[in-house]
């Protein structure tokens, strides 16, 4: 009977010790698990040479740590119901590869080290050593550190198309078509048909060429860097050509951009044929033979789409650009149909075409430099 209090006291003490041990052992482990584990996510694209150069550096760094949870994702693979690329953009605000995200917050992109592997290693080590706590409740905080490439937005693409649409080449052709229609006793309806068909031809041809190129790159991503370099060179050459054409206009009072005789014959006989079909073909042909005049900014848009990985969304961006290109033509065509004199359009084109060439050339050269150095 006298031993019962001792046994009871012993049982109580044992229970308290077990509780204390549980608290000491369990909670520190949990806390250290939360604070010590570092999640590193690596985003890449098949065929990306910059990604191929970055991956060995990333692997070397993470091998030096025991507390790294490392995952790598190809951006065009599936992540649940969405693409990895869509998740990368929506959660982390990153739109280019290669990219690293540490603890869902710290980002490292190519523009942070520009191919310098030692710099990449330093950034990754610093990011791991100073990694913030992983946000609770699966919430992702705004990324810190690391520069994000400027996004190519739909309004920017639309404005670029509008600038390309206000082009001496387009103005000249529209004034020519208007004067041709009005002088051959064509009425307002005929002119509107010509304008609509011509704009549709430009729109469709630009869409076919752009989507064809983006589709090729999506199927063969290994050619992306080559295509990007070719487009940068082409944009730069077209920019220089615009400067030369401004000089040529000043010295010879005529443009160095030539118009093919077959195109002039096609639009010259437009009143004797199916108006909509022939004007559609004229717009499509114009898009090809006047590519240096109209398509230079288009090539720049394509290059930025490729560089920023927006290949899957290319159709939307190209639609906005093409809409911007044809919108000035549509407005001009409607104004011509409702009384604007073609001679006034020609006067505007003649008086301002040198300035328009210089501005376009400067913009193209600037775009080529910015794209080449991965600024956009």
C-alpha positions in Angstrom: 0.0 0.0 0.0 2.9 2.4 0.8 4.5 1.8 -2.6 1.5 3.1 -4.6 2.3 6.8 -4.2 5.9 6.1 -5.4 4.7 4.2 -8.4 2.1 6.9 -9.2 4.8 9.6 -8.9 7.1 7.6 -11.1 4.4 7.2 -13.7 3.6 10.9 -13.7 7.3 11.8 -13.9 7.8 9.3 -16.8 4.9 10.8 -18.7 6.2 14.3 -18.2 9.7 13.3 -19.4 8.2 11.6 -22.5 6.2 14.8 -23.3 9.2 17.0 -22.9 11.3 14.7 -25.0 8.7 14.7 -27.7 8.6 18.5 -27.7 12.4 18.8 -27.7 12.9 16.2 -30.4 9.9 16.7 -32.7 9.6 20.5 -32.9 13.3 21.3 -33.6 13.3 18.7 -36.4 10.2 20.1 -37.9 11.5 23.7 -37.7 14.8 22.8 -39.1 13.2 20.9 -41.9 11.2 24.0 -42.8 14.1 26.4 -42.5 17.0 24.3 -43.7 15.6 22.7 -46.8 16.2 24.7 -50.0 14.0 24.1 -53.0 15.8 24.8 -56.3 13.8 24.7 -59.6 15.6 24.8 -62.9 13.7 25.7 -66.0 15.1 24.9 -69.5 14.0 24.3 -73.1 15.2 21.5 -75.4 17.6 22.8 -77.9 18.5 25.9 -75.9 22.3 26.4 -76.1 22.3 28.7 -73.1 20.4 26.1 -71.1 22.9 23.5 -72.1 25.7 25.7 -70.8 24.0 26.5 -67.5 22.9 23.0 -66.4 26.4 21.6 -65.6 27.1 24.6 -63.4 23.7 24.2 -61.6 24.4 20.4 -61.0 27.9 21.2 -59.7 26.6 23.7 -57.1 23.7 21.6 -55.8 26.0 18.6 -55.4 27.8 20.5 -52.7 24.7 20.7 -50.4 22.8 18.0 -48.6 19.6 20.0 -48.0 18.7 20.8 -51.6 15.4 19.7 -53.1 16.2 20.0 -56.8 13.8 19.8 -59.7 14.2 20.5 -63.4 11.4 21.3 -65.9 11.3 21.4 -69.7 9.1 24.5 -70.3 6.9 22.8 -73.0 6.2 19.7 -70.9 2.9 19.4 -69.0 2.5 20.5 -65.4 -0.9 19.2 -64.4 -3.4 20.8 -66.7 -1.0 23.5 -67.9 2.3 23.9 -69.5 5.4 24.3 -67.4 6.0 27.6 -69.2 2.6 29.0 -68.2 3.3 28.1 -64.6 6.8 29.7 -64.7 5.3 32.9 -66.0 2.2 33.1 -63.8 3.9 32.0 -60.5 7.3 33.5 -60.8 7.0 36.2 -63.5 9.9 34.7 -65.5 9.5 34.6 -69.3 12.9 33.3 -70.5 15.2 30.3 -70.1 17.4 29.2 -68.6 16.0 30.2 -65.2 16.4 29.2 -61.6 14.0 29.8 -58.8 15.1 29.3 -55.2 12.4 28.7 -52.5 9.7 29.9 -54.9 11.0 33.5 -54.5 14.6 34.2 -55.6 15.0 34.1 -59.4 18.2 33.9 -61.5 17.8 34.4 -65.3 20.2 34.4 -68.2 20.3 38.2 -68.2 21.8 38.2 -64.7 25.0 36.5 -65.8 25.0 36.7 -69.6 26.8 33.4 -70.2 29.4 34.0 -67.4 29.4 30.6 -65.8 31.5 31.7 -62.8 28.9 34.5 -62.2 26.1 32.0 -62.4 27.8 29.8 -59.8 28.2 32.8 -57.5 24.6 33.8 -57.9 23.3 30.3 -57.2 25.5 29.8 -54.1 24.5 33.2 -52.7 20.8 32.4 -53.4 21.1 29.1 -51.6 23.1 30.4 -48.7 20.7 33.4 -48.2 17.5 31.7 -49.2 14.3 33.0 -47.7 11.9 30.8 -45.9 9.5 29.0 -48.1 6.1 30.8 -48.0 3.5 29.0 -46.0 0.1 27.8 -47.3 1.7 27.3 -50.8 1.5 31.0 -51.3 4.2 32.3 -53.7 5.6 35.7 -52.8 6.8 38.1 -55.5 10.2 37.1 -56.7 13.2 39.0 -55.4 16.6 39.4 -57.0 17.2 38.6 -60.6 16.0 40.8 -63.5 13.0 39.7 -65.5 13.0 40.4 -69.2 10.6 43.1 -70.3 7.4 41.5 -71.4 6.2 41.8 -74.9 2.6 42.9 -74.3 -0.3 42.9 -76.7 -0.7 46.7 -76.6 3.0 47.1 -77.5 2.6 44.7 -80.4 -0.5 46.6 -81.6 1.3 49.9 -81.5 4.2 48.4 -83.4 1.8 47.3 -86.1 0.2 50.7 -86.3 3.7 52.3 -86.8 4.4 49.8 -89.5 1.1 50.5 -91.1 1.8 54.2 -91.4 4.4 53.5 -94.1 5.1 55.3 -97.4 4.8 52.1 -99.4 1.3 51.3 -98.1 0.2 54.9 -98.5 1.4 54.9 -102.1 -0.4 51.7 -103.0 -3.6 52.7 -101.4 -3.6 56.1 -103.1 -2.8 54.4 -106.4 -5.7 51.9 -106.0 -8.1 54.7 -105.0 -7.2 56.9 -108.0 -7.4 53.9 -110.3 -10.8 52.9 -109.0 -12.2 56.5 -109.1 -10.8 57.3 -112.5 -12.3 54.1 -114.0 -15.8 55.0 -112.8 -15.6 52.8 -109.8 -18.0 53.6 -107.0 -17.6 53.8 -103.2 -18.5 50.1 -102.8 -15.9 49.0 -105.3 -13.2 50.9 -103.5 -14.2 49.5 -100.1 -14.0 46.0 -101.6 -10.5 46.7 -102.9 -9.5 48.0 -99.5 -11.0 45.0 -97.7 -9.4 42.5 -100.0 -6.0 44.2 -100.0 -6.0 44.3 -96.1 -7.1 40.6 -95.9 -4.2 39.6 -98.3 -1.7 41.4 -96.1 -3.1 39.9 -92.9 -3.3 36.3 -94.2 0.2 36.4 -95.7 1.8 37.7 -92.6 0.0 35.2 -90.4 1.0 32.3 -92.7 4.7 33.3 -92.7 4.8 34.1 -89.0 3.0 31.0 -87.8 5.0 28.8 -90.2 8.3 30.1 -88.7 7.1 29.8 -85.1 5.7 26.3 -85.8 9.1 25.2 -87.3 10.9 26.4 -84.2 8.5 24.7 -81.9 9.1 21.4 -83.8 12.8 21.9 -84.1 13.8 24.0 -81.1 17.5 23.4 -81.8 17.4 25.9 -84.6 16.0 28.7 -82.4 19.3 30.4 -81.7 20.3 30.3 -85.4 16.9 31.8 -86.5 17.3 34.5 -83.8 20.7 35.4 -85.0 19.5 35.5 -88.6 16.6 37.7 -87.7 18.8 40.1 -85.7 21.2 40.4 -88.7 18.2 40.9 -91.1 16.6 43.6 -88.8 19.9 45.4 -88.6 20.5 45.3 -92.4 16.9 46.5 -93.0 17.5 49.4 -90.6 20.7 50.4 -92.5 18.7 50.1 -95.8 16.1 52.5 -94.5 18.9 55.0 -93.7 20.3 54.5 -97.2 16.9 54.9 -98.8 16.5 58.2 -97.0 19.8 59.3 -98.5 18.7 57.9 -101.9 15.4 59.8 -101.7 17.2 63.1 -100.9 19.8 62.7 -103.7 17.6 61.1 -106.5 14.1 61.9 -105.4 13.1 58.3 -105.7 13.2 55.3 -103.4 15.6 52.4 -103.6 12.7 50.1 -102.7 11.6 48.7 -106.1 8.1 47.6 -107.0 7.9 44.6 -109.3 6.2 45.1 -112.7 4.0 42.0 -112.2 2.5 43.7 -109.1 1.8 46.9 -111.0 0.2 44.8 -113.8 -1.9 43.0 -111.3 -3.3 46.1 -109.6 -3.5 47.9 -112.9 -6.1 45.5 -114.3 -8.0 45.2 -111.1 -11.2 46.8 -112.4 -11.5 44.1 -115.2 -11.4 41.1 -112.8 -12.9 39.8 -109.6 -12.3 42.8 -107.4 -12.1 41.1 -104.0 -9.9 38.2 -105.2 -7.5 40.3 -107.2 -7.1 42.8 -104.4 -6.5 39.9 -101.9 -3.8 38.6 -104.1 -2.4 42.1 -104.5 -2.2 42.4 -100.7 -0.5 39.0 -100.4 2.0 39.8 -103.1 2.6 43.3 -101.6 3.5 41.6 -98.3 6.2 39.6 -100.0 7.8 42.1 -102.5 7.7 45.0 -100.0 9.0 43.0 -97.0 11.9 45.4 -96.5 9.5 48.3 -96.4 6.7 46.8 -94.3 8.0 43.6 -92.8 11.1 44.8 -90.9 9.2 45.5 -87.7 7.4 42.2 -88.2 10.7 40.3 -88.1 11.6 42.1 -84.9 8.3 41.1 -83.3 8.9 37.5 -84.4 12.4 37.6 -82.9 11.1 38.9 -79.5 8.4 36.2 -79.5 11.1 33.5 -80.0 13.5 35.0 -77.5 10.9 35.4 -74.8 9.5 31.9 -75.4 6.0 33.0 -76.5 5.9 30.5 -79.4 2.7 28.9 -78.1 0.9 32.3 -77.9 2.4 33.4 -81.2 -1.0 33.5 -83.1 -2.5 36.0 -80.7 0.5 38.3 -80.8 0.7 38.1 -84.6 -3.0 38.8 -84.9 -2.6 42.0 -82.9 0.4 43.1 -85.0 -1.3 42.4 -88.3 -4.4 44.2 -87.0 -2.2 47.2 -86.3 -0.7 47.0 -89.8 -4.0 47.0 -91.6 -5.9 49.4 -89.4 -4.3 52.6 -90.9 -5.0 51.1 -94.4 -8.6 50.4 -93.5 -9.0 53.9 -92.1 -7.3 55.5 -95.1 -9.4 53.4 -97.5 -12.7 54.4 -95.8 -11.6 58.1 -95.9 -10.7 57.8 -99.6 -14.1 56.1 -100.3 -15.9 59.0 -98.5 -14.2 61.9 -100.3 -10.5 62.2 -99.3 -8.5 63.1 -102.4 -5.8 60.5 -103.4 -3.6 63.5 -104.3 -3.5 64.7 -100.7 -2.3 61.2 -99.6 0.4 61.4 -102.2 1.5 64.8 -101.0 1.7 63.6 -97.4 3.8 60.6 -98.5 6.1 62.7 -100.7 6.7 65.4 -98.1 7.4 63.1 -95.1 8.9 59.9 -96.6 12.5 60.8 -95.8 11.7 61.5 -92.1 9.6 58.2 -92.0 12.6 56.3 -93.4 15.0 57.8 -90.8 12.7 57.0 -87.9 12.0 53.5 -89.0 15.7 52.8 -89.6 16.7 54.1 -86.2 14.0 52.0 -84.5 15.1 48.9 -86.4 18.8 49.3 -85.5 17.9 49.9 -81.8 15.7 46.8 -81.8 18.5 44.7 -83.3 21.0 45.9 -80.6 18.5 45.3 -77.8 17.6 41.8 -79.0 21.2 40.8 -79.6 22.2 41.7 -76.1 19.1 40.0 -74.6 17.7 43.3 -73.2 14.4 42.5 -74.9 
